[in-house]
Amino acid sequence: MPRKKSVKKSATDFKSGADAIAAFIQATQNLSQEQVSWAHEYAILRLYREFEALMLDALIGAVNNDTATIADRTGITFPKHLTDEVCEYLIIGGGYFDFKGRDGLIKTLKDYVPLTHYLLTSVKKEKYKEALERLSALRNLAAHNSEVAKKRAKEAVNLERMADAGSWLKKQGRLQSIIDRLKELSDELHGLAPY
């Protein structure tokens, strides 16, 4: 019988990655202000990548640990034991895992797990909303620097003007605040996951 995907391990891996990002930022404090801003832009990109991997792993784990989760959403009965690779293919097909902000993540999760599943109920909690919205909006601004990305980032942080993602993130522990809230979500998933 194949081993079950460990959401607990994925949550632990996310926290390690998030801590490494925080340590990287600490190491940049003696750089110029522009360099610190650039470092924060890299950090939000890296944090998004770590979080995206956690969400994909958690979704694979949800399907892998209990195929009734995806059967509930699709109406298709799947064999009881699916490999991680088959679960991943069911989720991303031949592409890659992507979602558009917090609402897009919730929509994606709803495609694969029941509305009462711990993964979905955790991500939907109000206490994670701001961090998830800021993570996506600031990542998009750092990655694309388009007018649309800037508009979404300003909405996410409730500002009328914003130079760039790094300049906003480097002040008042804002990046660390996002990291801390996402680590809380990771801890919650770790505590609720069966494996």
N, C-alpha and C positions, 0 to 999 in steps of 0.2 A: 504494500500500500504506500502511495506517495506521502511524503511528509507534508504537514500543514504549513502554510505560509505564516510566519510569525509577525503579526502586527506589532507585538510588544518589542521585538528586536528593531523593527523599522522606526518605531517611536524613539527608542534609545539612540539609534543611529542619527535621527534628526537632531536630537538634543546635543549630541557630540558635534555635529556639523554647525549648529547654531552657536555653540560655545566657541568653536574655532573661529567663526566669523567675528564674534565679539572680541576675542583675543587679537585677531588681526587688526581690528579698529583701534584697540588700545595701543598697539605697536606703532600706529601712524600718528600719534599725537604730537610728535616733534617735527612734523613736516609743515610745509607752507599751508596756508588756508585753502588754496586751490587744490593742492595734493590731498588734503584731508577730505575735501568735497568729492574728489574723484574716487578716493578710497571708499567713501560711503556709497557712492553710486555702484561701485563694484560689489560692495557688501550686500546691497539690496537685491542685485541680480543673483548673487550666490545664495542668499536666503530664500529667494523665490524658487530657485532650482532645488534646494534641499526640501522645501515644503511641497513642491510639486511631486518629488520622488516619494515623500511620505504619503501623500494622498493617493498616488497610484498604487503603492505597496499596500496601503490600507484597503483600497478597493479590491485589489487582487486577493488579499487575505480574506476579505468578507465573502467573496465568491468561492475561493478555495476552501475555506473552513466550513462553508455550508452552502451548497449549490441551490438550496431552496431560496436563498436571497435573490439571486438573479431570476430564478423560475417565477418567483412572486411578481416580478416586474415585467417579464417578457411573456409569461404564459406558456413557456416551453419547459418541459421537464428535462433536466440534464442528469447525466450519471452522477452518482454520489461523489466520486473521486475524480477530480480534474487536476492536471498538473498546473503549476504556476504559469507556465508558458501558454497553455490553453486559456487560462483565465485572463492573462494579459491580452491575448489575441481577441477574446470576446469584448474586451474593454476598448482597445485602441485599434484593432484591425491591423492593417499594414502601415498605419501612421504613427503618430506620437500622442502622448497624453497632454491635453491642453484644456484650459477653461478660462472664461472671461470674467474675472473678478469673483467676489464672494457669491453673488447670485448665480453666476455661471457654474461655479463649483457645486452649489446646491442642486442646480438643475442636472448636472452630470451625475451626481451621486444618486439622485432620484431615479435615474435610468437603470440602476443596477441593484439597489438595495431597497427594502421596504421602508415606508415612511417612519416606522418605529425603530429602525436599526440604529444602534449606538453611534455609528459613524456619522450618519446624517443628523441625528438629534444633537450631537456634540458640535458639529460645524455650524449648525443653525443658531446656536445660543447667542444671545445678544452680547454677552461679554466678549465674544471673539469678533464681533462684526467690524468694529473700527479697525482693528489690526489687520484683518483679512482684506478689507477694502483698501487700506493704505498700502499694504504689501503689493497688491496687484497694480494699483494706480501709480505708485512710485517706481515700481519695477518697469512699467511700460514707459514712463517718462525717461528713466535712465537708459532704457534700451533704444527708444525711438526718437525722443526729443521732438515729437511732432506737436502741432497745435492742439490736436485732439487729445493726445496724451497729457499735455500741459493742462488742458481744461479739466480733464478727469482728475488729475492729481490735485489741482486747486480745490475742486469739489470735495475730494477725500479728506483734505486737511483743513478745509473751511477757510481758505484765503482768497483774496482777490488778485494778489500778485505772487509769483514764485519764479525765481531765477532758474533753478534746476533741482533735481531730487537730492543730490548730495548736499547742497547748501542748506536745505531744510532738515535733512536727516541728522546732520552733524551737531545740531544745536539741542540743548536741554535734554540730552539722553533719549531723543526720539527714536533712533534706530534700536537702542537697547530696549525701549518700551515695547516695540513691535516684536522683537526677539523674545522677550519675557512672556508676552501673551501667547505667542505661538508655542512656546515651550509648555505653557499651562495646558494648551489644547493637546499637545503631544502626550503629556502626563495623563490627561483624561482618557485618551485613546488607549494608552498603555494599561490603565487600570480596568478598562471595560472589555478589552480584547480577550478572547478565550485563549489565544496562543501568542 
